[in-house]
Amino acid sequence: MRSFDVIVIGAGAAGMMCAATAGQRGRSVLIIDHAEAPGKKIRISGGGRCNFTNIHTTPQSFLSQNPKFAISALRRYRPADFIALVERHGIAYHEKTLGQLFCDGSARQVIDMLLEEMRIGGVTLELGSSVESIEPTDSGFVLRLPDGPVAGASLVIATGGKSIPKMGATGFAYQVAAQFGVPVVEPRPGLVPLTFEPGMLERLRPLAGVSVDARVCHGKTAFREGLLFTHRGLSGPSILQISSYWREGDALAVDLAPRTDTGQWLAEARARNGRQSILNALSELLPRRVAELVVTETGVSGNLADMDRKAMEAIIAAVSGWRIKPVGSEGYRTAEVTLGGIDTAALSSTDMRVKAVPGLYFIGEAVDVTGWLGGYNFQWAWASGRAAGLAV
Ligand code: FDA
């Protein structure tokens, strides 16, 4: 039977980082993936340019039942460490916005870099390979693969979450967790567009394709980024960000003009030209179709000079405190990440090992650590992969 010090299941971001790190420490490493190519999500990430990290990464940019869990791994492998690796491989990059670093060229460069790092570490990569079973043994684990059994002293599960099943996401990590009695925080789609009931959708339909700069709030959590009206509801970075905090039944407050004090702006507009229609005035503040929505939703019409206090307050509320109640999300079909996952209470925060199962590790998106949009999820994949790679 073939035997390795380390077997990694999942040749995605976290798995490849872990395998390269362990291989370069002199460990014999096998990494397997059921896909025909490694790093499929890296390839499509960041619109094909891979937003590979965020220079403003802090533990506060991550959601987890234990917000402190990620601190150790993130501290020991920082954005600067990954940037140094990228630079060593001669990959040109740029900051797009809000600390988000993208390749100038293609995400393929990041995959090639990880493959090269694995090659340096002498890692064996096997693609198109599914795990039929995992059996614990006295010295580790035996995996049944289609072409026979293989033994590993350490086993690292790096199969990601459930997001985008079309791309091969399986929820395999949760099955392994169940087999070994490791608790799982219920997974749910994150960084995902939100949907609305048919009546609201009908009212929003004319706006499909329109985007605005917006501030979207859920309780005390707020994101100010683009908001996009779609045929199904709302999307864009601010909505994707807040979707990770939103739960069924919750309302969201949207400021459609976050740069402006709408009350003051309306008062000034009225003082300047009271005979201007409310719709025309609002069209200077918002895209025309959004202004039309505000006017329709509030039922306020006429000129600025005609507005009484109540009408003014209705407009201000609709522009700066638009309350929306999504009915759901687009689900795993389009979710960029999976929230929840392997309960961090079962893992060591220094090296991702399962405390109760010697030799078993979970890393990356499979774990209940989920980053904001903007390169944070890859930084978690690199950091957790590196942490386990140094320990296996
Ligand atoms: P990942 O999903 O990358 O890898 C898991 C691997 O396991 C896959 O190769 C899969 O084929 C394999 N696998 C699954 N089940 C298996 C099984 N049963 N047997 C064998 N192999 C199995 N993040 C970010 O920081 N910046 C960005 O720009 C983007 N952009 C982006 C775009 C899109 C469209 C999506 C869907 C996601 C992003 N993300 C992102 C999120 C990011 O891609 C994600 O968080 C990481 O890829 C997670 O890395 P992992 O290695 O944990 O899982």
Residues whose N, C-alpha, C, O or C-beta is under 5 A from the ligand:
A	BS01	FDA	G10 A11 G12 A13 A14 G15 I32 D33 H34 A35 G39 K40 K41 I44 S45 G46 C50 N51 S129 S130 V131 A158 T159 G160 I164 M167 G168 A169 T170 F172 A335 E336 I363 G364 E365 A366 G374 G375 Y376 N377 F378 Q379 A381
